[in-house]
Structures are given as structure tokens and as C-alpha cells.
Amino acid sequence: MAKGLYHTPFFRTAGDCGLLMEFGDAIDPGINQRIRAMAGLLEEKPVPGVTEVIPTYCSVIVIYDPCVTTPATLKPLLSRMNKNLAEMKLAEPNTVELPVCYHPTLGPDLESVAKIHGLTPEEVIEIHTRPLYPIYMIGFTPGFPYLGGLSEQLNTPRLDSPRKRVPAGSVGIANNQTGIYPIESPGGWQLIGRCPIKLFDPARKDPILLKAGDLLKFRAIDLDEYHEIKGRQA
């Protein structure tokens, strides 16, 4: 059994029309696999009254219409579905490659992150661009991806004092997580680069670029390519 994985899911109330189905208590690939399977099963076999399914790090939030169903009805039904997850064949995740410029003008904390770990900035970039990062959930702001798979070599504390304004596209590290700010917002993550691609664009048919369950690959680019891509995004 994966670390932190519950033998049976634990249910909690989430607001006045939500039911949280908790699969474990850790950020773990095995837990995430069961969450993806449950979300996929609910999409494949819709449950009457369920209006939305939201995957998170350790749970699935099921939003329901209280005029159609209740937690008392949903809990046993979801528990039965959980027993069939082993038979659920997960679709191969999409891999999304995003360019990132790690120039110090766009990644103001790159040098300090390198210094904390006794690395050069070039080594930080190489380590950060090496993995395929699983996207565990989307949250905080529209389109913000919470990623697994950050190397322990880059596990870096948040800033002591959060910035009031973090530019859209900023790539940051906070403890054992890495992610991208899709819109300008406050934030306390260590900023090591910036992506010129819009992760959230309300003008697009699907405003949010990344999806939970996808894989994300970072590709290092120089400042000229960053401005070239950024110009095309305008």
C-alpha cells in the first residue's frame, strides 16, 4: 500500500452542496492514481445529481444538486464505485511542454535558491527542467497547477515575506512543490523563471490550459525566445 493511502475512503462535508472523498493524507503518486481513476469513473458513469467533480492532492470533491441527491445517497454509491477502481483503465496522460526563461530579470530568486543548495544557477535550471511533473490539481488562482515530482535537491522554503505582486507566468518553488502563477497575484514562492505562455485566458474556448492528470515538462529558453513567444501571445 502506498504511503498515506487509506484502505477505504473517508467522507467529509464540503460546504452545503459538496462531498469530499478523501483517499489518503499525503502527496503521493499512488493516491493520485486512485483520485484520477475515481474522477474518470464519475465522468464515464455520471451519477444523478452530481454536477462537478474536482480532483485535489488527496481527495475528490463531488459537487451535487441538493434538490436531486444527498450525501446519504451518495456515500454508499461512491463507496461501491471505489471498489471497482482496480478495473478502471486510466487514459494515458497528456504531456504538455512549456518554455521557461530562467534569466535573473524574470527569476529574481534563482541565484538565492542556487546558493541555499550549494548549486550554480545552471545546475538549478538543469535539475528543474529534468522531470516530467504530474499535475495533481488546479487551484489557488484560475489555472494554477500544483505539481509533484520536484527534486529534493530543490526543496526550498517559501519567502519570509510574500510579494504583493507576482507577474503572470512566474515559475516558483515552495518547499517540495513547484508551479506557475497563471495571473498576477500575491505570492510567497521563490521565483526562478517565467513562462511566456498564457495558462489562463478567458478569451479561449477552454480558458485553463493545464488539466489535473496531465504531465508537464519545462523547456529552458533564452530571453530573446521568451520575448518572441510573449509577443505572439499578445
C-alpha positions as CSV (number, residue, x, y, z in Angstrom):
1,M,0.0,0.0,0.0
2,A,1.3,3.5,-0.9
3,K,2.3,5.7,1.9
4,G,-0.7,7.6,3.3
5,L,-3.3,5.7,1.2
6,Y,-6.4,4.8,3.1
7,H,-7.9,1.3,2.9
8,T,-11.3,2.8,2.4
9,P,-12.1,6.5,1.5
10,F,-13.0,8.9,4.3
11,F,-16.0,11.2,3.6
12,R,-16.3,14.8,4.7
13,T,-18.9,17.5,4.1
14,A,-17.7,20.3,1.9
15,G,-20.0,23.3,2.1
16,D,-23.7,23.0,1.6
17,C,-23.6,21.0,-1.7
18,G,-20.2,19.3,-1.7
19,L,-18.9,15.9,-0.5
20,L,-15.2,15.3,-0.1
21,M,-14.0,11.8,-0.7
22,E,-10.5,11.5,0.9
23,F,-8.2,8.8,-0.3
24,G,-5.1,9.5,1.8
25,D,-3.1,12.0,3.7
26,A,0.0,12.6,1.6
27,I,1.1,13.9,-1.8
28,D,1.7,10.5,-3.3
29,P,1.5,9.1,-6.9
30,G,-0.5,6.0,-5.7
31,I,-3.1,8.2,-4.0
32,N,-3.2,10.4,-7.1
33,Q,-3.8,7.4,-9.3
34,R,-6.9,6.4,-7.3
35,I,-8.1,10.0,-7.5
36,R,-7.7,10.1,-11.3
37,A,-9.5,6.7,-11.5
38,M,-12.4,7.9,-9.4
39,A,-12.7,11.2,-11.4
40,G,-12.5,9.2,-14.6
41,L,-15.2,6.7,-13.5
42,L,-17.5,9.5,-12.5
43,E,-17.1,11.1,-15.9
44,E,-17.6,7.7,-17.6
45,K,-20.6,6.8,-15.5
46,P,-22.3,10.0,-14.4
47,V,-24.2,9.9,-11.1
48,P,-27.6,11.6,-10.9
49,G,-27.4,14.9,-9.2
50,V,-23.6,15.2,-9.4
51,T,-22.8,18.5,-11.2
52,E,-19.0,18.7,-10.9
53,V,-16.0,16.5,-9.9
54,I,-12.8,18.3,-8.6
55,P,-9.6,16.3,-8.1
56,T,-7.2,17.5,-5.4
57,Y,-4.0,16.3,-3.9
58,C,-5.6,13.7,-1.6
59,S,-9.3,13.7,-2.4
60,V,-12.1,14.2,-4.9
61,I,-14.7,16.8,-4.2
62,V,-18.1,15.9,-5.6
63,I,-20.4,18.8,-6.1
64,Y,-24.1,17.9,-6.2
65,D,-27.5,19.4,-6.6
66,P,-29.2,19.1,-3.2
67,C,-32.6,19.1,-5.0
68,V,-31.6,15.9,-6.7
69,T,-29.4,13.9,-4.2
70,T,-28.0,14.0,-0.7
71,P,-24.7,12.8,1.0
72,A,-26.7,9.9,2.5
73,T,-27.4,8.7,-1.0
74,L,-24.0,9.5,-2.5
75,K,-21.8,7.9,0.2
76,P,-22.8,4.3,-0.3
77,L,-22.9,4.7,-4.1
78,L,-19.4,6.2,-4.2
79,S,-18.1,3.6,-1.9
80,R,-19.3,0.9,-4.3
81,M,-17.7,2.7,-7.2
82,N,-14.4,2.8,-5.2
83,K,-14.3,-1.0,-5.1
84,N,-14.3,-1.1,-8.9
85,L,-11.4,1.3,-9.3
86,A,-8.9,-1.5,-9.8
87,E,-10.7,-2.4,-13.0
88,M,-10.6,1.2,-14.2
89,K,-8.1,1.6,-17.1
90,L,-6.7,5.1,-16.9
91,A,-6.1,7.0,-20.2
92,E,-2.5,7.9,-20.9
93,P,-1.9,11.4,-19.6
94,N,-1.3,14.3,-22.0
95,T,2.2,15.7,-21.8
96,V,2.4,19.5,-22.1
97,E,5.7,21.2,-22.7
98,L,6.1,24.8,-21.5
99,P,9.0,27.1,-22.3
100,V,10.5,28.9,-19.3
101,C,13.1,31.7,-19.3
102,Y,15.4,31.4,-16.2
103,H,17.0,34.8,-16.8
104,P,17.6,36.6,-13.5
105,T,15.4,39.5,-14.6
106,L,12.5,37.0,-14.8
107,G,13.6,34.7,-12.0
108,P,14.7,37.0,-9.2
109,D,15.2,34.2,-6.7
110,L,17.2,31.9,-8.9
111,E,20.5,32.8,-7.5
112,S,19.4,32.6,-3.9
113,V,17.8,29.2,-4.5
114,A,21.1,28.0,-6.0
115,K,23.1,29.4,-3.0
116,I,20.8,27.7,-0.5
117,H,21.6,24.3,-2.1
118,G,25.2,24.9,-2.9
119,L,24.5,24.8,-6.7
120,T,25.1,27.1,-9.6
121,P,22.1,28.7,-11.3
122,E,22.8,26.5,-14.3
123,E,22.5,23.4,-12.2
124,V,19.2,24.6,-10.7
125,I,17.9,25.0,-14.2
126,E,19.1,21.6,-15.3
127,I,17.5,19.9,-12.3
128,H,14.2,21.8,-12.6
129,T,13.8,21.0,-16.3
130,R,14.7,17.3,-15.9
131,P,11.4,15.7,-14.6
132,L,8.0,15.1,-16.1
133,Y,5.9,16.7,-13.5
134,P,2.4,15.2,-12.7
135,I,-0.3,17.8,-12.4
136,Y,-2.1,16.8,-9.2
137,M,-4.6,19.7,-9.0
138,I,-5.6,23.1,-10.2
139,G,-6.3,25.8,-7.7
140,F,-5.3,28.9,-5.7
141,T,-5.9,31.1,-8.8
142,P,-7.6,30.1,-12.1
143,G,-5.2,27.6,-13.9
144,F,-2.5,27.4,-11.1
145,P,-1.0,23.9,-11.4
146,Y,0.1,22.1,-8.3
147,L,2.9,19.7,-9.4
148,G,4.5,16.6,-8.0
149,G,8.0,15.4,-8.8
150,L,10.2,18.3,-7.7
151,S,13.7,17.0,-6.9
152,E,14.6,17.0,-3.2
153,Q,17.7,18.9,-4.4
154,L,15.5,22.0,-4.9
155,N,13.3,21.7,-1.8
156,T,13.3,25.4,-0.8
157,P,11.3,27.3,1.8
158,R,8.9,30.0,0.9
159,L,9.9,33.6,1.2
160,D,9.8,35.0,4.7
161,S,7.7,37.9,3.3
162,P,5.4,37.2,0.4
163,R,5.4,39.6,-2.6
164,K,2.4,41.7,-3.1
165,R,2.6,41.3,-6.9
166,V,3.9,38.2,-8.7
167,P,3.8,38.6,-12.5
168,A,1.7,36.2,-14.6
169,G,3.8,33.2,-15.9
170,S,6.2,33.3,-12.9
171,V,7.6,29.8,-12.1
172,G,8.2,29.3,-8.4
173,I,9.3,26.8,-5.8
174,A,7.8,26.4,-2.3
175,N,9.2,23.6,-0.1
176,N,8.7,20.4,-2.2
177,Q,6.4,21.9,-4.8
178,T,6.8,23.9,-8.0
179,G,4.2,25.7,-10.0
180,I,3.4,28.6,-12.3
181,Y,1.4,31.7,-11.5
182,P,-1.2,32.0,-14.3
183,I,-2.3,35.5,-13.4
184,E,-0.7,38.4,-11.5
185,S,-1.3,37.8,-7.8
186,P,0.4,38.0,-4.4
187,G,2.6,35.1,-3.6
188,G,5.4,33.8,-1.4
189,W,7.1,31.2,-3.7
190,Q,10.7,31.5,-4.7
191,L,10.7,32.8,-8.3
192,I,13.2,31.1,-10.6
193,G,11.9,31.9,-14.1
194,R,8.9,32.9,-16.2
195,C,6.8,31.2,-18.8
196,P,5.5,33.3,-21.8
197,I,2.5,31.1,-22.5
198,K,-0.9,32.1,-21.0
199,L,-2.1,29.4,-18.6
200,F,-5.4,31.3,-18.1
201,D,-7.0,33.2,-21.0
202,P,-10.8,33.9,-20.6
203,A,-10.9,34.6,-24.4
204,R,-10.1,31.0,-25.2
205,K,-12.9,28.4,-25.5
206,D,-11.2,26.5,-22.7
207,P,-9.7,29.2,-20.6
208,I,-7.5,26.9,-18.5
209,L,-4.6,25.4,-20.4
210,L,-3.5,22.7,-18.0
211,K,-5.6,19.9,-16.5
212,A,-5.2,17.7,-13.4
213,G,-3.8,14.3,-14.6
214,D,-1.6,15.9,-17.3
215,L,2.2,15.7,-17.3
216,L,4.2,18.9,-17.5
217,K,7.7,19.3,-19.0
218,F,9.6,22.6,-18.6
219,R,11.9,23.6,-21.5
220,A,14.6,26.3,-20.9
221,I,14.7,29.2,-23.3
222,D,16.7,32.4,-23.6
223,L,15.5,35.9,-23.2
224,D,15.1,36.5,-26.9
225,E,12.9,33.5,-27.4
226,Y,10.9,34.5,-24.3
227,H,10.1,37.9,-25.8
228,E,9.4,36.4,-29.2
229,I,6.8,33.9,-27.8
230,K,5.4,36.6,-25.4
231,G,4.8,38.9,-28.4
232,R,2.9,36.2,-30.2
233,Q,0.7,35.7,-27.1
234,A,-0.4,39.4,-27.1
